[in-house]
Structures are given as structure tokens and as C-alpha cells.
Amino acid sequence: MTHHAELWDAIRHGLPRGRWTSLADVYALVERSVALDPEDCEPQVAGSSVPKWKRNVRNVLQARKGAGDIEWNGAAGYRLPSG
């Protein structure tokens, strides 16, 4: 299972600063930047088609939003603060 620190590193280094990015684009960035293992790709809950890694990305974004490391526009858009 990929650790939250690895997910955050991919987001922090891959997102442009000061520009809103959709959650779908954050997922695409993580998917191409992180070596996801088979456990990451399992459903987040039984019967779900959403993989665990997407839930973990949302958890990372929530935690980092609370810490002020990333901004959220209330409509599935995220932005790393400028400078």
C-alpha cells in the first residue's frame, strides 16, 4: 500500500503552484507518478469500483488542506499556494 507521504510528494512536486487543478487531474498525476501496488488498486470498500488509492489521495488532500499546504475551492479544485 502506498504511504500518504509518497502521495503527497507526487502532488506537491507535480501540481503547478497558484493554478486550480481538478480532482480528476490530481488523480491522473498520482497515477502516472506513483508506482501503485495491487493493494492500492483494490476497491476502497466491498462492492465499490473506486480503488483505495483514490480514497487515500482524498485523505491526503483533506489533511494538507487543514494544515494550509493546499487550497480547496469547494468544487473539487485544488491549488498549491504561490511562492
PDB file with SEQRES, HELIX, SHEET and CRYST1 records, atoms N, CA, C and O in Angstrom:
SEQRES   1 A   83  MET THR HIS HIS ALA GLU LEU TRP ASP ALA ILE ARG HIS          
SEQRES   2 A   83  GLY LEU PRO ARG GLY ARG TRP THR SER LEU ALA ASP VAL          
SEQRES   3 A   83  TYR ALA LEU VAL GLU ARG SER VAL ALA LEU ASP PRO GLU          
SEQRES   4 A   83  ASP CYS GLU PRO GLN VAL ALA GLY SER SER VAL PRO LYS          
SEQRES   5 A   83  TRP LYS ARG ASN VAL ARG ASN VAL LEU GLN ALA ARG LYS          
SEQRES   6 A   83  GLY ALA GLY ASP ILE GLU TRP ASN GLY ALA ALA GLY TYR          
SEQRES   7 A   83  ARG LEU PRO SER GLY                                          
HELIX    1 AA1 HIS A    4  GLY A   14  1                                  11    
HELIX    2 AA2 LEU A   23  SER A   33  1                                  11    
HELIX    3 AA3 LYS A   52  ALA A   67  1                                  16    
SHEET    1 AA1 3 THR A  21  SER A  22  0                                        
SHEET    2 AA1 3 GLY A  77  ARG A  79 -1                                        
SHEET    3 AA1 3 GLU A  71  TRP A  72 -1                                        
CRYST1    1.000    1.000    1.000  90.00  90.00  90.00 P 1           1          
ATOM      1  N   MET A   1       0.852  -1.178   0.000  1.00  0.00           N  
ATOM      2  CA  MET A   1       0.000   0.000   0.000  1.00  0.00           C  
ATOM      3  C   MET A   1       0.897   1.241   0.000  1.00  0.00           C  
ATOM      4  O   MET A   1       1.843   1.336   0.782  1.00  0.00           O  
ATOM      5  N   THR A   2       0.593   2.165  -0.866  1.00  0.00           N  
ATOM      6  CA  THR A   2       1.357   3.403  -0.965  1.00  0.00           C  
ATOM      7  C   THR A   2       1.078   4.278   0.257  1.00  0.00           C  
ATOM      8  O   THR A   2      -0.071   4.438   0.669  1.00  0.00           O  
ATOM      9  N   HIS A   3       2.141   4.838   0.826  1.00  0.00           N  
ATOM     10  CA  HIS A   3       2.011   5.674   2.013  1.00  0.00           C  
ATOM     11  C   HIS A   3       1.578   7.093   1.637  1.00  0.00           C  
ATOM     12  O   HIS A   3       1.839   7.571   0.533  1.00  0.00           O  
ATOM     13  N   HIS A   4       0.912   7.747   2.584  1.00  0.00           N  
ATOM     14  CA  HIS A   4       0.417   9.104   2.350  1.00  0.00           C  
ATOM     15  C   HIS A   4       1.547  10.069   1.995  1.00  0.00           C  
ATOM     16  O   HIS A   4       1.355  10.965   1.173  1.00  0.00           O  
ATOM     17  N   ALA A   5       2.716   9.898   2.600  1.00  0.00           N  
ATOM     18  CA  ALA A   5       3.843  10.788   2.310  1.00  0.00           C  
ATOM     19  C   ALA A   5       4.249  10.694   0.838  1.00  0.00           C  
ATOM     20  O   ALA A   5       4.600  11.700   0.222  1.00  0.00           O  
ATOM     21  N   GLU A   6       4.201   9.503   0.286  1.00  0.00           N  
ATOM     22  CA  GLU A   6       4.554   9.322  -1.129  1.00  0.00           C  
ATOM     23  C   GLU A   6       3.515   9.984  -2.031  1.00  0.00           C  
ATOM     24  O   GLU A   6       3.865  10.602  -3.037  1.00  0.00           O  
ATOM     25  N   LEU A   7       2.237   9.854  -1.671  1.00  0.00           N  
ATOM     26  CA  LEU A   7       1.183  10.504  -2.443  1.00  0.00           C  
ATOM     27  C   LEU A   7       1.345  12.021  -2.388  1.00  0.00           C  
ATOM     28  O   LEU A   7       1.235  12.701  -3.409  1.00  0.00           O  
ATOM     29  N   TRP A   8       1.608  12.550  -1.183  1.00  0.00           N  
ATOM     30  CA  TRP A   8       1.773  13.990  -1.031  1.00  0.00           C  
ATOM     31  C   TRP A   8       2.979  14.486  -1.821  1.00  0.00           C  
ATOM     32  O   TRP A   8       2.907  15.545  -2.445  1.00  0.00           O  
ATOM     33  N   ASP A   9       4.075  13.752  -1.808  1.00  0.00           N  
ATOM     34  CA  ASP A   9       5.256  14.153  -2.579  1.00  0.00           C  
ATOM     35  C   ASP A   9       4.921  14.267  -4.070  1.00  0.00           C  
ATOM     36  O   ASP A   9       5.335  15.222  -4.728  1.00  0.00           O  
ATOM     37  N   ALA A  10       4.187  13.313  -4.590  1.00  0.00           N  
ATOM     38  CA  ALA A  10       3.813  13.353  -6.008  1.00  0.00           C  
ATOM     39  C   ALA A  10       2.941  14.577  -6.290  1.00  0.00           C  
ATOM     40  O   ALA A  10       3.132  15.252  -7.301  1.00  0.00           O  
ATOM     41  N   ILE A  11       1.999  14.863  -5.415  1.00  0.00           N  
ATOM     42  CA  ILE A  11       1.110  16.013  -5.589  1.00  0.00           C  
ATOM     43  C   ILE A  11       1.914  17.308  -5.471  1.00  0.00           C  
ATOM     44  O   ILE A  11       1.806  18.193  -6.320  1.00  0.00           O  
ATOM     45  N   ARG A  12       2.705  17.409  -4.432  1.00  0.00           N  
ATOM     46  CA  ARG A  12       3.470  18.629  -4.151  1.00  0.00           C  
ATOM     47  C   ARG A  12       4.446  18.959  -5.270  1.00  0.00           C  
ATOM     48  O   ARG A  12       4.631  20.126  -5.616  1.00  0.00           O  
ATOM     49  N   HIS A  13       5.065  17.938  -5.832  1.00  0.00           N  
ATOM     50  CA  HIS A  13       6.049  18.168  -6.894  1.00  0.00           C  
ATOM     51  C   HIS A  13       5.425  18.239  -8.286  1.00  0.00           C  
ATOM     52  O   HIS A  13       6.037  18.777  -9.209  1.00  0.00           O  
ATOM     53  N   GLY A  14       4.222  17.706  -8.444  1.00  0.00           N  
ATOM     54  CA  GLY A  14       3.616  17.641  -9.772  1.00  0.00           C  
ATOM     55  C   GLY A  14       2.606  18.717 -10.099  1.00  0.00           C  
ATOM     56  O   GLY A  14       2.410  19.043 -11.270  1.00  0.00           O  
ATOM     57  N   LEU A  15       1.950  19.283  -9.078  1.00  0.00           N  
ATOM     58  CA  LEU A  15       0.951  20.315  -9.350  1.00  0.00           C  
ATOM     59  C   LEU A  15       1.624  21.659  -9.576  1.00  0.00           C  
ATOM     60  O   LEU A  15       2.617  21.981  -8.925  1.00  0.00           O  
ATOM     61  N   PRO A  16       1.079  22.441 -10.502  1.00  0.00           N  
ATOM     62  CA  PRO A  16       1.613  23.788 -10.681  1.00  0.00           C  
ATOM     63  C   PRO A  16       1.196  24.674  -9.507  1.00  0.00           C  
ATOM     64  O   PRO A  16       0.081  24.539  -9.004  1.00  0.00           O  
ATOM     65  N   ARG A  17       2.045  25.550  -9.076  1.00  0.00           N  
ATOM     66  CA  ARG A  17       1.721  26.464  -7.979  1.00  0.00           C  
ATOM     67  C   ARG A  17       0.826  27.588  -8.492  1.00  0.00           C  
ATOM     68  O   ARG A  17       1.019  28.113  -9.588  1.00  0.00           O  
ATOM     69  N   GLY A  18      -0.164  27.944  -7.662  1.00  0.00           N  
ATOM     70  CA  GLY A  18      -1.019  29.081  -7.965  1.00  0.00           C  
ATOM     71  C   GLY A  18      -2.058  28.855  -9.041  1.00  0.00           C  
ATOM     72  O   GLY A  18      -2.684  29.814  -9.491  1.00  0.00           O  
ATOM     73  N   ARG A  19      -2.266  27.613  -9.473  1.00  0.00           N  
ATOM     74  CA  ARG A  19      -3.259  27.318 -10.504  1.00  0.00           C  
ATOM     75  C   ARG A  19      -4.208  26.224 -10.021  1.00  0.00           C  
ATOM     76  O   ARG A  19      -3.769  25.187  -9.524  1.00  0.00           O  
ATOM     77  N   TRP A  20      -5.514  26.464 -10.171  1.00  0.00           N  
ATOM     78  CA  TRP A  20      -6.500  25.470  -9.750  1.00  0.00           C  
ATOM     79  C   TRP A  20      -6.396  24.231 -10.630  1.00  0.00           C  
ATOM     80  O   TRP A  20      -6.236  24.322 -11.847  1.00  0.00           O  
ATOM     81  N   THR A  21      -6.491  23.076  -9.986  1.00  0.00           N  
ATOM     82  CA  THR A  21      -6.401  21.788 -10.665  1.00  0.00           C  
ATOM     83  C   THR A  21      -7.568  20.931 -10.195  1.00  0.00           C  
ATOM     84  O   THR A  21      -7.860  20.877  -9.001  1.00  0.00           O  
ATOM     85  N   SER A  22      -8.227  20.269 -11.120  1.00  0.00           N  
ATOM     86  CA  SER A  22      -9.378  19.432 -10.762  1.00  0.00           C  
ATOM     87  C   SER A  22      -8.908  18.174 -10.030  1.00  0.00           C  
ATOM     88  O   SER A  22      -7.762  17.745 -10.167  1.00  0.00           O  
ATOM     89  N   LEU A  23      -9.817  17.600  -9.254  1.00  0.00           N  
ATOM     90  CA  LEU A  23      -9.522  16.353  -8.565  1.00  0.00           C  
ATOM     91  C   LEU A  23      -9.173  15.265  -9.573  1.00  0.00           C  
ATOM     92  O   LEU A  23      -8.277  14.459  -9.325  1.00  0.00           O  
ATOM     93  N   ALA A  24      -9.866  15.232 -10.704  1.00  0.00           N  
ATOM     94  CA  ALA A  24      -9.569  14.237 -11.742  1.00  0.00           C  
ATOM     95  C   ALA A  24      -8.126  14.384 -12.230  1.00  0.00           C  
ATOM     96  O   ALA A  24      -7.455  13.382 -12.480  1.00  0.00           O  
ATOM     97  N   ASP A  25      -7.645  15.618 -12.367  1.00  0.00           N  
ATOM     98  CA  ASP A  25      -6.263  15.830 -12.795  1.00  0.00           C  
ATOM     99  C   ASP A  25      -5.272  15.461 -11.698  1.00  0.00           C  
ATOM    100  O   ASP A  25      -4.169  15.001 -11.992  1.00  0.00           O  
ATOM    101  N   VAL A  26      -5.651  15.656 -10.436  1.00  0.00           N  
ATOM    102  CA  VAL A  26      -4.795  15.222  -9.324  1.00  0.00           C  
ATOM    103  C   VAL A  26      -4.672  13.694  -9.364  1.00  0.00           C  
ATOM    104  O   VAL A  26      -3.580  13.149  -9.208  1.00  0.00           O  
ATOM    105  N   TYR A  27      -5.800  13.013  -9.573  1.00  0.00           N  
ATOM    106  CA  TYR A  27      -5.763  11.551  -9.695  1.00  0.00           C  
ATOM    107  C   TYR A  27      -4.838  11.126 -10.840  1.00  0.00           C  
ATOM    108  O   TYR A  27      -4.021  10.222 -10.668  1.00  0.00           O  
ATOM    109  N   ALA A  28      -4.960  11.767 -11.998  1.00  0.00           N  
ATOM    110  CA  ALA A  28      -4.136  11.407 -13.153  1.00  0.00           C  
ATOM    111  C   ALA A  28      -2.654  11.625 -12.848  1.00  0.00           C  
ATOM    112  O   ALA A  28      -1.814  10.811 -13.233  1.00  0.00           O  
ATOM    113  N   LEU A  29      -2.335  12.709 -12.166  1.00  0.00           N  
ATOM    114  CA  LEU A  29      -0.955  12.990 -11.775  1.00  0.00           C  
ATOM    115  C   LEU A  29      -0.409  11.887 -10.877  1.00  0.00           C  
ATOM    116  O   LEU A  29       0.690  11.381 -11.100  1.00  0.00           O  
ATOM    117  N   VAL A  30      -1.178  11.523  -9.871  1.00  0.00           N  
ATOM    118  CA  VAL A  30      -0.741  10.474  -8.944  1.00  0.00           C  
ATOM    119  C   VAL A  30      -0.590   9.149  -9.678  1.00  0.00           C  
ATOM    120  O   VAL A  30       0.386   8.429  -9.467  1.00  0.00           O  
ATOM    121  N   GLU A  31      -1.531   8.831 -10.522  1.00  0.00           N  
ATOM    122  CA  GLU A  31      -1.498   7.550 -11.231  1.00  0.00           C  
ATOM    123  C   GLU A  31      -0.244   7.419 -12.111  1.00  0.00           C  
ATOM    124  O   GLU A  31       0.311   6.328 -12.241  1.00  0.00           O  
ATOM    125  N   ARG A  32       0.198   8.532 -12.714  1.00  0.00           N  
ATOM    126  CA  ARG A  32       1.403   8.440 -13.553  1.00  0.00           C  
ATOM    127  C   ARG A  32       2.691   8.632 -12.767  1.00  0.00           C  
ATOM    128  O   ARG A  32       3.763   8.295 -13.270  1.00  0.00           O  
ATOM    129  N   SER A  33       2.620   9.163 -11.549  1.00  0.00           N  
ATOM    130  CA  SER A  33       3.825   9.492 -10.783  1.00  0.00           C  
ATOM    131  C   SER A  33       4.189   8.479  -9.706  1.00  0.00           C  
ATOM    132  O   SER A  33       5.333   8.439  -9.253  1.00  0.00           O  
ATOM    133  N   VAL A  34       3.233   7.666  -9.297  1.00  0.00           N  
ATOM    134  CA  VAL A  34       3.443   6.749  -8.174  1.00  0.00           C  
ATOM    135  C   VAL A  34       3.304   5.314  -8.669  1.00  0.00           C  
ATOM    136  O   VAL A  34       2.403   5.000  -9.447  1.00  0.00           O  
ATOM    137  N   ALA A  35       4.197   4.455  -8.216  1.00  0.00           N  
ATOM    138  CA  ALA A  35       4.098   3.028  -8.543  1.00  0.00           C  
ATOM    139  C   ALA A  35       3.060   2.399  -7.615  1.00  0.00           C  
ATOM    140  O   ALA A  35       3.381   1.959  -6.512  1.00  0.00           O  
ATOM    141  N   LEU A  36       1.826   2.365  -8.075  1.00  0.00           N  
ATOM    142  CA  LEU A  36       0.732   1.800  -7.279  1.00  0.00           C  
ATOM    143  C   LEU A  36       0.848   0.286  -7.254  1.00  0.00           C  
ATOM    144  O   LEU A  36       1.116  -0.344  -8.277  1.00  0.00           O  
ATOM    145  N   ASP A  37       0.642  -0.296  -6.073  1.00  0.00           N  
ATOM    146  CA  ASP A  37       0.743  -1.755  -5.970  1.00  0.00           C  
ATOM    147  C   ASP A  37      -0.658  -2.374  -6.036  1.00  0.00           C  
ATOM    148  O   ASP A  37      -1.653  -1.650  -6.040  1.00  0.00           O  
ATOM    149  N   PRO A  38      -0.739  -3.697  -6.088  1.00  0.00           N  
ATOM    150  CA  PRO A  38      -2.050  -4.355  -6.211  1.00  0.00           C  
ATOM    151  C   PRO A  38      -3.019  -3.987  -5.087  1.00  0.00           C  
ATOM    152  O   PRO A  38      -4.221  -3.871  -5.326  1.00  0.00           O  
ATOM    153  N   GLU A  39      -2.513  -3.803  -3.865  1.00  0.00           N  
ATOM    154  CA  GLU A  39      -3.403  -3.437  -2.760  1.00  0.00           C  
ATOM    155  C   GLU A  39      -4.012  -2.051  -2.984  1.00  0.00           C  
ATOM    156  O   GLU A  39      -5.172  -1.822  -2.641  1.00  0.00           O  
ATOM    157  N   ASP A  40      -3.239  -1.129  -3.555  1.00  0.00           N  
ATOM    158  CA  ASP A  40      -3.757   0.205  -3.865  1.00  0.00           C  
ATOM    159  C   ASP A  40      -4.944   0.141  -4.815  1.00  0.00           C  
ATOM    160  O   ASP A  40      -5.859   0.961  -4.740  1.00  0.00           O  
ATOM    161  N   CYS A  41      -4.920  -0.836  -5.704  1.00  0.00           N  
ATOM    162  CA  CYS A  41      -5.938  -0.937  -6.745  1.00  0.00           C  
ATOM    163  C   CYS A  41      -7.180  -1.715  -6.328  1.00  0.00           C  
ATOM    164  O   CYS A  41      -8.146  -1.798  -7.086  1.00  0.00           O  
ATOM    165  N   GLU A  42      -7.157  -2.279  -5.133  1.00  0.00           N  
ATOM    166  CA  GLU A  42      -8.348  -2.970  -4.621  1.00  0.00           C  
ATOM    167  C   GLU A  42      -9.449  -1.941  -4.350  1.00  0.00           C  
ATOM    168  O   GLU A  42      -9.158  -0.765  -4.137  1.00  0.00           O  
ATOM    169  N   PRO A  43     -10.717  -2.383  -4.357  1.00  0.00           N  
ATOM    170  CA  PRO A  43     -11.814  -1.457  -4.066  1.00  0.00           C  
ATOM    171  C   PRO A  43     -11.680  -0.864  -2.659  1.00  0.00           C  
ATOM    172  O   PRO A  43     -11.244  -1.543  -1.730  1.00  0.00           O  
ATOM    173  N   GLN A  44     -12.060   0.410  -2.517  1.00  0.00           N  
ATOM    174  CA  GLN A  44     -11.976   1.053  -1.202  1.00  0.00           C  
ATOM    175  C   GLN A  44     -12.903   0.386  -0.188  1.00  0.00           C  
ATOM    176  O   GLN A  44     -12.587   0.331   1.001  1.00  0.00           O  
ATOM    177  N   VAL A  45     -14.035  -0.117  -0.650  1.00  0.00           N  
ATOM    178  CA  VAL A  45     -14.944  -0.932   0.174  1.00  0.00           C  
ATOM    179  C   VAL A  45     -15.531  -2.008  -0.731  1.00  0.00           C  
ATOM    180  O   VAL A  45     -15.576  -1.850  -1.951  1.00  0.00           O  
ATOM    181  N   ALA A  46     -15.968  -3.078  -0.137  1.00  0.00           N  
ATOM    182  CA  ALA A  46     -16.550  -4.176  -0.915  1.00  0.00           C  
ATOM    183  C   ALA A  46     -17.690  -3.656  -1.786  1.00  0.00           C  
ATOM    184  O   ALA A  46     -18.562  -2.922  -1.321  1.00  0.00           O  
ATOM    185  N   GLY A  47     -17.666  -4.045  -3.039  1.00  0.00           N  
ATOM    186  CA  GLY A  47     -18.720  -3.660  -3.966  1.00  0.00           C  
ATOM    187  C   GLY A  47     -18.496  -2.312  -4.649  1.00  0.00           C  
ATOM    188  O   GLY A  47     -19.280  -1.923  -5.515  1.00  0.00           O  
ATOM    189  N   SER A  48     -17.448  -1.605  -4.276  1.00  0.00           N  
ATOM    190  CA  SER A  48     -17.146  -0.300  -4.871  1.00  0.00           C  
ATOM    191  C   SER A  48     -16.233  -0.478  -6.080  1.00  0.00           C  
ATOM    192  O   SER A  48     -15.435  -1.413  -6.139  1.00  0.00           O  
ATOM    193  N   SER A  49     -16.362   0.427  -7.035  1.00  0.00           N  
ATOM    194  CA  SER A  49     -15.447   0.410  -8.171  1.00  0.00           C  
ATOM    195  C   SER A  49     -14.320   1.429  -7.997  1.00  0.00           C  
ATOM    196  O   SER A  49     -13.448   1.548  -8.858  1.00  0.00           O  
ATOM    197  N   VAL A  50     -14.340   2.163  -6.881  1.00  0.00           N  
ATOM    198  CA  VAL A  50     -13.311   3.178  -6.605  1.00  0.00           C  
ATOM    199  C   VAL A  50     -12.143   2.510  -5.879  1.00  0.00           C  
ATOM    200  O   VAL A  50     -12.337   1.891  -4.833  1.00  0.00           O  
ATOM    201  N   PRO A  51     -10.922   2.634  -6.433  1.00  0.00           N  
ATOM    202  CA  PRO A  51      -9.776   1.993  -5.787  1.00  0.00           C  
ATOM    203  C   PRO A  51      -9.325   2.723  -4.518  1.00  0.00           C  
ATOM    204  O   PRO A  51      -9.570   3.917  -4.343  1.00  0.00           O  
ATOM    205  N   LYS A  52      -8.665   1.971  -3.644  1.00  0.00           N  
ATOM    206  CA  LYS A  52      -8.184   2.514  -2.368  1.00  0.00           C  
ATOM    207  C   LYS A  52      -7.296   3.736  -2.555  1.00  0.00           C  
ATOM    208  O   LYS A  52      -7.375   4.682  -1.772  1.00  0.00           O  
ATOM    209  N   TRP A  53      -6.456   3.727  -3.580  1.00  0.00           N  
ATOM    210  CA  TRP A  53      -5.511   4.831  -3.734  1.00  0.00           C  
ATOM    211  C   TRP A  53      -6.225   6.156  -3.947  1.00  0.00           C  
ATOM    212  O   TRP A  53      -5.718   7.191  -3.513  1.00  0.00           O  
ATOM    213  N   LYS A  54      -7.385   6.162  -4.601  1.00  0.00           N  
ATOM    214  CA  LYS A  54      -8.132   7.420  -4.789  1.00  0.00           C  
ATOM    215  C   LYS A  54      -8.673   7.921  -3.455  1.00  0.00           C  
ATOM    216  O   LYS A  54      -8.659   9.123  -3.191  1.00  0.00           O  
ATOM    217  N   ARG A  55      -9.143   7.018  -2.627  1.00  0.00           N  
ATOM    218  CA  ARG A  55      -9.581   7.419  -1.285  1.00  0.00           C  
ATOM    219  C   ARG A  55      -8.411   8.005  -0.511  1.00  0.00           C  
ATOM    220  O   ARG A  55      -8.555   9.009   0.187  1.00  0.00           O  
ATOM    221  N   ASN A  56      -7.251   7.369  -0.640  1.00  0.00           N  
ATOM    222  CA  ASN A  56      -6.071   7.851   0.071  1.00  0.00           C  
ATOM    223  C   ASN A  56      -5.616   9.221  -0.438  1.00  0.00           C  
ATOM    224  O   ASN A  56      -5.155  10.050   0.347  1.00  0.00           O  
ATOM    225  N   VAL A  57      -5.741   9.462  -1.740  1.00  0.00           N  
ATOM    226  CA  VAL A  57      -5.425  10.786  -2.279  1.00  0.00           C  
ATOM    227  C   VAL A  57      -6.358  11.824  -1.655  1.00  0.00           C  
ATOM    228  O   VAL A  57      -5.906  12.894  -1.249  1.00  0.00           O  
ATOM    229  N   ARG A  58      -7.645  11.521  -1.574  1.00  0.00           N  
ATOM    230  CA  ARG A  58      -8.598  12.467  -0.958  1.00  0.00           C  
ATOM    231  C   ARG A  58      -8.247  12.706   0.510  1.00  0.00           C  
ATOM    232  O   ARG A  58      -8.347  13.833   0.995  1.00  0.00           O  
ATOM    233  N   ASN A  59      -7.838  11.655   1.217  1.00  0.00           N  
ATOM    234  CA  ASN A  59      -7.436  11.809   2.623  1.00  0.00           C  
ATOM    235  C   ASN A  59      -6.221  12.724   2.750  1.00  0.00           C  
ATOM    236  O   ASN A  59      -6.168  13.574   3.639  1.00  0.00           O  
ATOM    237  N   VAL A  60      -5.251  12.549   1.862  1.00  0.00           N  
ATOM    238  CA  VAL A  60      -4.054  13.394   1.866  1.00  0.00           C  
ATOM    239  C   VAL A  60      -4.455  14.841   1.599  1.00  0.00           C  
ATOM    240  O   VAL A  60      -4.000  15.748   2.297  1.00  0.00           O  
ATOM    241  N   LEU A  61      -5.292  15.063   0.606  1.00  0.00           N  
ATOM    242  CA  LEU A  61      -5.722  16.423   0.278  1.00  0.00           C  
ATOM    243  C   LEU A  61      -6.456  17.068   1.451  1.00  0.00           C  
ATOM    244  O   LEU A  61      -6.240  18.242   1.754  1.00  0.00           O  
ATOM    245  N   GLN A  62      -7.318  16.307   2.106  1.00  0.00           N  
ATOM    246  CA  GLN A  62      -8.045  16.837   3.279  1.00  0.00           C  
ATOM    247  C   GLN A  62      -7.083  17.237   4.385  1.00  0.00           C  
ATOM    248  O   GLN A  62      -7.192  18.325   4.950  1.00  0.00           O  
ATOM    249  N   ALA A  63      -6.146  16.360   4.689  1.00  0.00           N  
ATOM    250  CA  ALA A  63      -5.195  16.640   5.767  1.00  0.00           C  
ATOM    251  C   ALA A  63      -4.323  17.838   5.419  1.00  0.00           C  
ATOM    252  O   ALA A  63      -4.081  18.688   6.276  1.00  0.00           O  
ATOM    253  N   ARG A  64      -3.852  17.924   4.199  1.00  0.00           N  
ATOM    254  CA  ARG A  64      -2.986  19.024   3.790  1.00  0.00           C  
ATOM    255  C   ARG A  64      -3.760  20.333   3.673  1.00  0.00           C  
ATOM    256  O   ARG A  64      -3.204  21.410   3.888  1.00  0.00           O  
ATOM    257  N   LYS A  65      -5.046  20.236   3.331  1.00  0.00           N  
ATOM    258  CA  LYS A  65      -5.898  21.432   3.312  1.00  0.00           C  
ATOM    259  C   LYS A  65      -6.016  21.985   4.716  1.00  0.00           C  
ATOM    260  O   LYS A  65      -5.908  23.193   4.923  1.00  0.00           O  
ATOM    261  N   GLY A  66      -6.235  21.112   5.679  1.00  0.00           N  
ATOM    262  CA  GLY A  66      -6.342  21.523   7.072  1.00  0.00           C  
ATOM    263  C   GLY A  66      -5.059  22.129   7.613  1.00  0.00           C  
ATOM    264  O   GLY A  66      -5.097  22.981   8.501  1.00  0.00           O  
ATOM    265  N   ALA A  67      -3.922  21.691   7.080  1.00  0.00           N  
ATOM    266  CA  ALA A  67      -2.624  22.215   7.514  1.00  0.00           C  
ATOM    267  C   ALA A  67      -2.233  23.480   6.748  1.00  0.00           C  
ATOM    268  O   ALA A  67      -1.227  24.113   7.069  1.00  0.00           O  
ATOM    269  N   GLY A  68      -3.026  23.848   5.735  1.00  0.00           N  
ATOM    270  CA  GLY A  68      -2.730  25.038   4.944  1.00  0.00           C  
ATOM    271  C   GLY A  68      -1.733  24.816   3.829  1.00  0.00           C  
ATOM    272  O   GLY A  68      -1.244  25.779   3.237  1.00  0.00           O  
ATOM    273  N   ASP A  69      -1.417  23.553   3.527  1.00  0.00           N  
ATOM    274  CA  ASP A  69      -0.446  23.240   2.484  1.00  0.00           C  
ATOM    275  C   ASP A  69      -1.034  23.275   1.081  1.00  0.00           C  
ATOM    276  O   ASP A  69      -0.304  23.391   0.097  1.00  0.00           O  
ATOM    277  N   ILE A  70      -2.370  23.173   0.992  1.00  0.00           N  
ATOM    278  CA  ILE A  70      -3.060  23.193  -0.297  1.00  0.00           C  
ATOM    279  C   ILE A  70      -4.403  23.875  -0.080  1.00  0.00           C  
ATOM    280  O   ILE A  70      -4.984  23.786   1.002  1.00  0.00           O  
ATOM    281  N   GLU A  71      -4.891  24.552  -1.108  1.00  0.00           N  
ATOM    282  CA  GLU A  71      -6.179  25.234  -1.034  1.00  0.00           C  
ATOM    283  C   GLU A  71      -7.228  24.424  -1.782  1.00  0.00           C  
ATOM    284  O   GLU A  71      -6.915  23.681  -2.712  1.00  0.00           O  
ATOM    285  N   TRP A  72      -8.474  24.580  -1.360  1.00  0.00           N  
ATOM    286  CA  TRP A  72      -9.596  23.886  -1.978  1.00  0.00           C  
ATOM    287  C   TRP A  72     -10.650  24.923  -2.297  1.00  0.00           C  
ATOM    288  O   TRP A  72     -10.932  25.784  -1.464  1.00  0.00           O  
ATOM    289  N   ASN A  73     -11.244  24.866  -3.484  1.00  0.00           N  
ATOM    290  CA  ASN A  73     -12.229  25.869  -3.886  1.00  0.00           C  
ATOM    291  C   ASN A  73     -13.668  25.478  -3.581  1.00  0.00           C  
ATOM    292  O   ASN A  73     -14.589  26.213  -3.938  1.00  0.00           O  
ATOM    293  N   GLY A  74     -13.881  24.348  -2.934  1.00  0.00           N  
ATOM    294  CA  GLY A  74     -15.229  23.906  -2.591  1.00  0.00           C  
ATOM    295  C   GLY A  74     -15.923  23.163  -3.720  1.00  0.00           C  
ATOM    296  O   GLY A  74     -17.046  22.686  -3.554  1.00  0.00           O  
ATOM    297  N   ALA A  75     -15.257  23.060  -4.874  1.00  0.00           N  
ATOM    298  CA  ALA A  75     -15.867  22.410  -6.035  1.00  0.00           C  
ATOM    299  C   ALA A  75     -14.869  21.463  -6.709  1.00  0.00           C  
ATOM    300  O   ALA A  75     -14.722  21.472  -7.931  1.00  0.00           O  
ATOM    301  N   ALA A  76     -14.188  20.651  -5.901  1.00  0.00           N  
ATOM    302  CA  ALA A  76     -13.237  19.642  -6.401  1.00  0.00           C  
ATOM    303  C   ALA A  76     -12.051  20.255  -7.145  1.00  0.00           C  
ATOM    304  O   ALA A  76     -11.488  19.627  -8.041  1.00  0.00           O  
ATOM    305  N   GLY A  77     -11.674  21.474  -6.777  1.00  0.00           N  
ATOM    306  CA  GLY A  77     -10.473  22.093  -7.323  1.00  0.00           C  
ATOM    307  C   GLY A  77      -9.453  22.316  -6.217  1.00  0.00           C  
ATOM    308  O   GLY A  77      -9.802  22.725  -5.110  1.00  0.00           O  
ATOM    309  N   TYR A  78      -8.205  22.048  -6.522  1.00  0.00           N  
ATOM    310  CA  TYR A  78      -7.127  22.191  -5.544  1.00  0.00           C  
ATOM    311  C   TYR A  78      -6.020  23.052  -6.124  1.00  0.00           C  
ATOM    312  O   TYR A  78      -5.791  23.064  -7.334  1.00  0.00           O  
ATOM    313  N   ARG A  79      -5.331  23.777  -5.236  1.00  0.00           N  
ATOM    314  CA  ARG A  79      -4.254  24.666  -5.673  1.00  0.00           C  
ATOM    315  C   ARG A  79      -3.181  24.731  -4.609  1.00  0.00           C  
ATOM    316  O   ARG A  79      -3.462  24.923  -3.427  1.00  0.00           O  
ATOM    317  N   LEU A  80      -1.941  24.567  -5.052  1.00  0.00           N  
ATOM    318  CA  LEU A  80      -0.817  24.811  -4.162  1.00  0.00           C  
ATOM    319  C   LEU A  80      -0.615  26.312  -4.080  1.00  0.00           C  
ATOM    320  O   LEU A  80      -0.622  26.984  -5.112  1.00  0.00           O  
ATOM    321  N   PRO A  81      -0.435  26.854  -2.894  1.00  0.00           N  
ATOM    322  CA  PRO A  81      -0.241  28.306  -2.784  1.00  0.00           C  
ATOM    323  C   PRO A  81       0.975  28.757  -3.586  1.00  0.00           C  
ATOM    324  O   PRO A  81       1.962  28.029  -3.694  1.00  0.00           O  
ATOM    325  N   SER A  82       0.897  29.952  -4.143  1.00  0.00           N  
ATOM    326  CA  SER A  82       2.034  30.533  -4.870  1.00  0.00           C  
ATOM    327  C   SER A  82       3.152  30.842  -3.904  1.00  0.00           C  
ATOM    328  O   SER A  82       2.925  31.212  -2.752  1.00  0.00           O  
ATOM    329  N   GLY A  83       4.386  30.680  -4.407  1.00  0.00           N  
ATOM    330  CA  GLY A  83       5.575  31.075  -3.641  1.00  0.00           C  
ATOM    331  C   GLY A  83       5.647  30.427  -2.356  1.00  0.00           C  
ATOM    332  O   GLY A  83       6.590  30.659  -1.600  1.00  0.00           O  
TER     333      GLY A  83                                                      
END                                                                             
